[in-house]
Amino acid sequence: MKVLASLALLVSVSPALAQFNIDETAEALRKERGLYAIADLAISEKGLISYGKFCSVDGNLFADKTDLLASSKTEYGLNVTVEMQKGPALRLTAEPGQKAKETTKQYLAQALHRALTTPCDNYGIPPENRIPILSINEKSSASDLFKATE
């Protein structure tokens, strides 16, 4: 009888009833942590990203609006300032940190290569999270950008 009562108690405690439910969105949890994303920027407002998920569609460059903004510049990598434009769209300014081992051109070549060879669909960035990039360092094409950074 005791065994039967123990089994009944064990069966009555269902994992579904004891399971903790995360009933908040990832965006709400991010805001609770005090973190900001590209999507939080107002028109003409600037933010810093230390690493961005850039991707491409038909040779056009996009950023992920859910990428988090950095709180400070990096000394060793590439610092990218994003400025929100109407659309929404972004203008980027990229410069290496003071102790970076690579040049701006090398960092950008790597980022653009990764974006070109990893289309947005393959990167897992859904269309609603893609923000077009209008320019990098005031240039609107890779060839113009690399000519200007030689």
NORPEQUI-V738956 format. One record per backbone hydrogen bond with DSSP energy under -0.5 kcal/mol. CO is the residue of the C=O (numbers start at 1). NH is the residue of the N-H. If there is no record, write none. Layout:
co:CO nh:NH
co:CO nh:NH
This chain:
co:1 nh:5
co:2 nh:6
co:3 nh:7
co:4 nh:8
co:5 nh:9
co:6 nh:10
co:7 nh:11
co:8 nh:12
co:9 nh:13
co:10 nh:13
co:12 nh:14
co:14 nh:17
co:14 nh:18
co:15 nh:19
co:20 nh:22
co:21 nh:23
co:25 nh:29
co:26 nh:30
co:27 nh:31
co:28 nh:32
co:29 nh:33
co:30 nh:35
co:31 nh:34
co:36 nh:69
co:37 nh:40
co:38 nh:41
co:42 nh:45
co:45 nh:84
co:47 nh:82
co:48 nh:70
co:49 nh:80
co:52 nh:54
co:53 nh:64
co:55 nh:62
co:56 nh:120
co:57 nh:60
co:60 nh:57
co:61 nh:133
co:62 nh:55
co:63 nh:65
co:63 nh:131
co:64 nh:67
co:65 nh:39
co:67 nh:38
co:75 nh:99
co:76 nh:101
co:77 nh:97
co:78 nh:80
co:79 nh:81
co:79 nh:95
co:80 nh:49
co:80 nh:82
co:81 nh:93
co:82 nh:47
co:83 nh:91
co:84 nh:44
co:85 nh:88
co:85 nh:89
co:88 nh:132
co:89 nh:85
co:90 nh:134
co:90 nh:135
co:91 nh:83
co:92 nh:137
co:92 nh:138
co:93 nh:81
co:95 nh:79
co:97 nh:100
co:103 nh:107
co:104 nh:108
co:105 nh:109
co:106 nh:110
co:107 nh:111
co:108 nh:112
co:109 nh:113
co:110 nh:114
co:111 nh:115
co:112 nh:116
co:113 nh:117
co:114 nh:118
co:115 nh:56
co:118 nh:56
co:119 nh:122
co:119 nh:123
co:120 nh:124
co:120 nh:125
co:124 nh:126
co:126 nh:129
co:127 nh:130
co:129 nh:65
co:131 nh:63
co:132 nh:90
co:132 nh:134
co:135 nh:92
co:136 nh:139
co:139 nh:136
co:141 nh:145
co:142 nh:146
co:143 nh:147
co:144 nh:148
co:145 nh:149
co:147 nh:150
